[in-house]
Amino acid sequence: MFSDLRYAFRSLAKSPGFTVVAIVTLAVAIGVNTAIFSLVNGLLLRSAIPNKPAEVVNIFTARKATSRDYRQFSHAEFTALREANPIFSDIAAFNFTLAGIGRDEAMRRSFVFSVSQNFFSLIGVQPAAGRFFNSAESQPNANISVAVAGYPLWQRMGKRPDFVGSTIYVNGQPFTIIGVTPRGFTGVNLMLAPDVWLPLGVYSQLTNLIADNGPSNDLVRPTNYALNLMGRLNPGVDLQSAEPQLPMLVRRLDALQAPETATAGARELQIQKPSALSLSTEPQNDYAVTPLAWLVLCMAAVVLLIACLNLVNMLLARGTARTKEIAIRLSLGAPRWRIIRQLLAEGLLLALGGGALGLLLAQWSNDLLTGSLNSAFRAMNFSIALELRPDATVLGATLLFCLLATLIFSLGPALKSVRIDLVHDLKQQAGESATSGRWNKFFSARHCLVMAQISLSLVLLFCGGLFFRGALNAASLNLGFNPAGRVVAEIDYALTRAPETLARQKMSALLTRVQEQPGVRSGALATILPYGSFNNSQAIAPAEAATSTGTNTQKPGIDGVFSAITSDYFEAIGVPLLFGRKFTTAEVENRQAPSVAIIDARMATMLFPNGDALGRRIRYTSGTRTEMEIVGIVSNHRQRPRVGDMKPRLYVPLAQNYSPNVSVVVRFATDNAQATASDMAELRKTLRAADPDLPVLRLALFTDLIDGHIELWVARLGAVMFGAFGGIALLLAVVGVYGVKAYAVAQRTREIGIHMALGAMPRNVFALIMKQGVLQVAFALVTGVILSLLIGKALSSFLVGVSPGDPIVLGTVIAILASAALLACYLPARRATKVNPIEALRAE
């Protein structure tokens, strides 16, 4: 085998042009596949649980009713479930929240996890430095201020040797770092990893800083359902065998049920494999991401297939040129399998060279993707933990791509090369085909390969065009509001540990200072913004209809985007008030003021289809029974960049729904982006002057906030990715068309010379060659259109305002591909008309 590889290396070195083209072609194709596989592996195939992930499950509790009503667990329930049982060897508890990490200007928002002392041991990790929590630190209300830092945080701190033992501030409170998680550990989510882990013993202390609910956050309270549970199954137990035994554990929970919840209905336990991308408190799956991820992987595989088809044609031509060499070797007694092994060795060297170069290309592509993803999440003040580095799985996949490529593009030409007529081929001159005296059939092997390349290239170009069109549609949707000339500042008074009463006073003072700033036309506060990082919803119904319906049926009402705002909010974001009035200052600042609400036109129509909504009364379908009077109706406006996603809206005065995390929307006198950007520095000074201790989590143009929305980022990424796939495929297909046609013309120089010697005009020769090329391109395009329409149906659910058979995209890509393919046919056909009959015949 080594002698085959040495001979293959010498053979390829003699043809440097062919070798370079083949390796670069494979490098691009294998690099694309490796990069995409790294992404799919990092998000879907790899588990967040490093040690025996098949044994770990999430545990959920739901009411046995139509509405299900999932909730978390109390600490007492957690303790009861951990007692000896035949299902779980151990159960751990965790809770996550958003908190401010750091101090003053350096403070930033991040996820913080509170975990039980056995959380890390259950998952199966050891600290990279220091230690993890002990049982004393995790007892409810222990209030021992210790923390475990995530590896990325330690890395950002330069991996200081004195990091363990140093102090970190969480929501302004000091915590001593006692350990560091290992590299690559993200906890329960592969995308977002917390910077800081805290023991359950500080849960009440931490949450009271965020929501001033006093004793309600105490883990000892029986009805404080605040914990998510994760369990490791006993050896030999799987999901199927565990489920019949869950009712036994339910009886333990029933014995702990508080009197006030005893009539709420029977509950049950459910277990599920952890979702790698979800932080939900109810069963979730990755089905929304999986189809798109596998579709992208399939598209990348198509690029590899096109590259291999291209190389098949190149090797067929190379094999034809080596016909006499192979015939001599066979005549001297070389077995056919030996020749095949030699040709496969050449293909393997090409594939390994392409794979090595492709691996570098894949790493470069993944670095770009990770950087882009970090930028998208940084706009929301989060950092991602996803690392797309080539691990053993990715390296194995790259090797598999190389072996597949070797088999696809080498085996067929190798088998064809040894099926020769020794007597005839020993007489042929190098480079001639035994069939050079006639034109290839329309569906010859080479032409079928080229037509397949054209068809697959059309599919990739069409997918890229759909994503590009979807990105344009998403960016050009009618928002229903005007973001130009607006600036958004996000602030969180929980990070300053200000109690609710003081925070309300500071909010009011800050808003007054902002409105008084020169150049400011209006300013407002809101808990939820359009195109913001977070959404909130509430179900409401007409007061006369929102009555209790029991526990076994769905509650009535219309679900709408919910936000608490100040008086000038609609003027600040540019939403017209259609009917009624805006909130008064008393309603915004006084919690005891009459309960009022403003809804949008869509909500008005849905709630009161046969009458005027203004002045009518509504109430929430769950929780408080307070009725609200509708005092205003505003025009519809968009919350997310998705067609048909104009969700109805409900607004209440800020006093009715306090939140320490609010956004300040400032409208300046001009809509000019440059002038508004220059005013941002002055606005920052105003915010700092109003409250020097208040960290500004984000200060950005409203237009930038919209442009950086994660759904728009996904649409643009899809357009770039599929556009790159399509561009690579187009280039490979055109090279393939040109190569086959140029080779066919070169092989038939004698026949062309005879035609022209017998009186054929150059235009006749040109038409003869072009006719076949045009028909083959047309056949390939028709096949590609059929495949594109099928793929378009699968893509339509991911795109904004794009039909599966978008005629503009389809017509454009057909025109581009047809023009390029016909040009590739035209050049060899044009060259054929330049053949000198005398020289062609003399060559024989």
TAJOHU-V958424 format. One line per field, one symbol per residue. ss: DSSP state (A for helix, B for strand, O for the rest). psi: psi as a letter, one per 40 degrees, with the letter a starting at -180 (. if undefined). Layout:
ss=???
psi=???
//
This chain:
ss=OAAAAAAAAAAAAOOAAAAAAAAAAAAAAAAAAAAAAAAAAAAAAOOOOOOOAAABBBBBBBBOOOOOOOBOBOAAAAAAAAOOOOOBBBBBBBBBBBBBBOOAAAOBBBBBBBBOOOAAAAAOOOOOBBOOOOAAAAOOOOOOOBBBBOAAAAAAOOOOOOOOOOBBBBOOBBBBBBBBOOOOOOOOOOOOOOOBBBBAAAAAAAAAAAOOOAAAAOOOOOOOOOBBBBBBBOOOOOAAAAAOOAAAAAAAAAAAOOAAAOOOOOBBBBBBBOOOOOOOOOOOOOAAAAAAAAAAAAAAAAAAAAAAAAAAAAAAAAAAAOAAAAAAAAAOOOOAAAAAAAAAAAAAAAAAAAAAAAAAAAAAAAAAAAAAAAAAAAOOOOOOOOOOOOOAAAAAAAAAAAAAAAAAAAAAAAAAAAOOOAAAAAAOOOOOOOOOOOOOOOOOAAAAAAAAAAAAAAAAAAAAAAAAAAAAAAAOOOOOOOOOOBBBBBBBAAAAOOOAAAAAAAAAAAAAAAAOOOOBBBBBBBOOOOOOOOOOBBBBBBOOOOOOOOOOOOOOOBBBBBBBBOOOAAAAAOOOBBBBOOOOAAAAAOOOOOOBBBBBAAAAAAAOOOOOOOOOBBBBOOOOOOBBBBBBBBOOOOOOOOOOOOOOBBBBBAAAOOOOBBBBBBBBOOOOAAAAAAAAAAAAAAAAAAOOOOOBBBBBBAAAAAAOOAAAAAAAAAAAAAAAAAAAAAAAAAAAAAAAAAAAAAAOAAAAAAAAAOOOOAAAAAAAAAAAAAAAAAAAAAAAAAAAAAAAAAAAAAOOOOOOOOAAAAAAAAAAAAAAAAAAAAAAAAAAOOOOAAAAAAOO
psi=dddddddddddddegddddddddddddddddddddddddddddddhiehdhgddehiihihiigidedgiiaiidddddddeihiedhdihiiiiiihihhaibdehiiiihhhiidedddddfiiidiaiaiidddeihfdfhgiihiiddddddeefhdedheihihhfehhihheihiihehebehddhiidhhiideeddddddddhgebeeehddhdeggehiihihiihehadddddeeddddddddddehideedeeiiiiiiiihhheeifieihiifdddddddddddddddddddddddddddddddddddedddddddddeehiddddddddddddddddddddddddddddddddddddddddddddefiiiehhgigadddddddddddddddddeddddddddegihddddddiiheiiefeeiiiidfidddddddddddddddddddddddddddddddeihdeiheheiihhhihedeefhiddddddddddddddddehhehdiiiiidhihfidiiiiihiiidedgiheaeeiiiiihhihhihiidfddddefhihdiaiiiiddddehdeiihiihiidddddddgdeihdheiiiiieibiehihhheihiiiiidighhefgiiihhiiddeghhehihhhhhidiehddddddedddddddddddgdehhhdhhiiddddddeiddddddddddddddddddddddddddddddddddddddfdddddddddeehidddddddddddddddddddddddddddddddddddeeihfhidfhddddddddddddddddddddddddddeehhdddddde.
//
